[in-house]
């Protein structure tokens, strides 16, 4: 999600090295839904820490957070 004009009260953060925003009070679950990641194998790194999927709904996104989506890759 690129940084686009929107509500000035949005939370501004960095996603995959690019500016992004979501409405205030958004959680990692909201980000997962916005990025259409449901059912995919991935991890979310928030400010350098991997967040368990079980904590996505209770983990809010704050201004200036750094978020990386790490996709699982199969192979051997």
N, C-alpha and C positions, 0 to 999 in steps of 0.2 A: 504494500500500500504506500504509494507516494504521498508526500505532503502536499495537500491541495487546499484551496481556500475552504474554510468551514467556520464553525462556531469558535470564536476566540477563547471560549472557556474550555475547549478540548484539552486533553492531556497530550502533550507533545513528548515523544520518545524516539529512540533510534531502533529500527527493526532491520536486521541484516545490513547494517551500515548506512541505512537511508532514513531520513526524517519521516516520521509517521505520526498519526494522531488517532485518538478514539475519544468518545464522550467521557466526561468525568464519571468516576465510579466503575469504570470498566475493569474486568478481571481478565486473567489469562484465558479463561473459557470464552469470553467475548472475542478475544484475538483469534483463538482457534476457529471459531465460527466465521469470523470475518475473512480469514485466510482459507476457508474451506478445507481444513485439515482433518475433519472428523473421519474416523475409520482408517487413517493413514498411520504409518509407523514413524514417529518423530519424538524428539525431546525438545523442551524449551529451556534455554539458558537465560536466566535473568540476572544481570549484573555479575556474571561470572559463575553463578551457581545453577546447577540443574535442578529444576523444580519437578517433583513427582506429579504425575497426572492427577492423583487423588487430591492435590492441593491447588489445581488450576482455578477452581471456582472461588476459593477463599484467598487467592493471591491477586491483589489489586495492582494496576499499572500506574506508576507515578511519573510525573514529568522528569525528563532526563534519564529514565531507565534505559538500559542497553539490553535489547532482546535479540537472541539468535535462535533460529529454528534449525535444529540438527536432524536431518533425515536419515533414517536407518537404511543401510545398503546391504543387501545380501551378497553372498559370494564366498569364495574360499580360496 
